[in-house]
């Protein structure tokens, strides 16, 4: 099936974007750099709803971890289906 490997690649690319965003958030909290801005713009629509559902834990925003785990689970499902 052609769809599964492409979807898996997209999900891995999304994980890379999440990682880029997290690294940049430590260096530059507000996205000004073009790479940071792209990573922010592509990941924020997925993080924002999770952030509303899962409150900060001990002052830390854990929406990133929740989305990361969900994407890893989706990759596992796609691999099984493919």
Secondary structure as GFF3:
##gff-version 3
##sequence-region A 1 82
A	DSSP	alpha_helix	2	27	.	.	.	ID=ss1
A	DSSP	alpha_helix	34	53	.	.	.	ID=ss2
A	DSSP	alpha_helix	63	81	.	.	.	ID=ss3
###
